[in-house]
Amino acid sequence: MKNLFKLSYVILLIIILIHLVLLSRLVFFPYPELFIYSYLTSEGLLPYKQILDQHFPGLMFFPINLHTLGMITPQIARYWHLGLVALTHALLFIVGKKMFKSGKWALLVNFLFLLWQPFFEGYVLWIDSFLPLLLLPAFYFIYKWLTSGKLKHIFLSGFFLGLALLFKQVMVPLIIFIFILVAFYSKKIKSAFVLGIGILIPISFLILYILRLGVWQDFYFWTITFNLTTFAQMGRKYPNFNALVKTLPIFGLATVLWFIHFMKTKSRNFLYLGTFFFGSLVFAYARFDYIHLQPALPFGLLILVYLFLEVPKKFRSKTYLFFIILTSLFLIPFFKTHMGSKTFFFGKLEREVSTKVIELTETGDSVLALATMPHLYQMTNTLPPGRVFVFQFPWFMVQAQDRILSGIISDSPKVVVRDKEATTGGQNLISYMEEIDKYVRENYEVVETIGDTEILTKK
């Protein structure tokens, strides 16, 4: 038994290493927000008042953030990415072993994670990449509470749910569902109270931090009002038919089978597993991209393996073979098209533009990135005009153009970097910044063009 236990860890390590090597051979897509937000915060700009954004702080807006922790280059970001995947594997093994009482089936979950994590934009580094490290412990401790009844376990589950909320406010539905289940399904109000305390500790820290910065009104507007109004109207992204079809082997199958099994068994453990799964799927609601499915993926795989064990043994080999064939139909084309060494947002163009800007500026100078390279400031150690920054998407600029223009006028940038052809979702970005572009045309002239990117200085 002890040798079998050690063998499980050896196999897990092999699975993790294969996964990391595979990811290192794929293109890499680190979101620029992870670099620029933490950089500007470290430079003293106030989140939500000067850095206009809709996300909760996570590791971007607190004093200890990705920049202060050393994630300042795409190479370091890749190490972070690989580390997150490795830790997710370890947690998935621990949770799987607890659920299935078997290292063998926990390894099957990890093997499926190796296959499917890259497919659902696992080569992307974004906020959602961090969330499995918080949601899996939250589920693990609530699972332990179900079997032990110890309040310390429900407290720890709540604490990890609260930490996850610091990263994304869309955690709220999952937290509410879990709280309701604990309060009413368990019939122990003390358990719900302790869960609530665990959740409130991280939230209290967030509230105190925002109040200390004096940005409560700005925080409320951008993270709640803006999300429910302007962003909901202009920024929402729905999946097309092809994108939905590609989710069926994992998320569609897990959804259907979960409902069938739960209606038959009414299993309490299975109910909580489904709650974490469906609650995590909410992350993909506002803007549908596969990266937003990453928090739900581990729970979808746990559901599939859980139900695989319900298949009679004489049919298991055929069921598994069918799933492997289905998997290959999706994964082989994906790996063929995503192999490569490219790092998005940090290619030859970005390097040449940032090198030119560094030549024309000094550290801390005011520079304007207009419809291009939002992380230019971090790459060149410069600052946005008027010390006000926003991503120049249409849904932001309808709210922020006047503030950005005022900053440009009061703190004229030494250099302007502009891409007049840049679009998002088929919408030309400059068309939503006509007043800013007019000011630039009147006061700046092009001194160099790199690709479609213009570099301008004062006339």
Secondary structure, 3 states (H helix, E strand, C coil): CHHHHHHHHHHHHHHHHHHHHHHHCECEEECHHHHHHHHHHHCCCCECCCEECCCCCCCCCCCCCCCCCCCCCHHHHHHHHHHHHHHHHHHHHHHHHHHHCCHHHHHHHHHHHHHHCHHHHHCEECHHHHCHHHHHHHHHHHHHHHHHCCHHHHHHHHHHHHHHHHHCHHHHHHHHHHHHHHHHHCCCHHHHHHHHHHHHHHHHHHHHHHHHHCCHHHHHHHHHHHHHCHHHHHCCECCCHHHHHHHHHHHHHHHHHHHHHHHHHCCHHHHHHHHHHHHHHHHHCCECCHHHHCCCHHHHHHHHHHHHCCCCHHHHHHHHHHHHHHHHHHHHHHHHHHECCCECCCCHHHHHHHHHHHHHCCCCCEEEEECCCCCHHHHHCCECHHHCEECCCHHHHHHHHHHHHHHHHHCCCCEEEECCCCEECCEECHHHCHHHHHHHHHHEEEEEEECCEEEEEEC
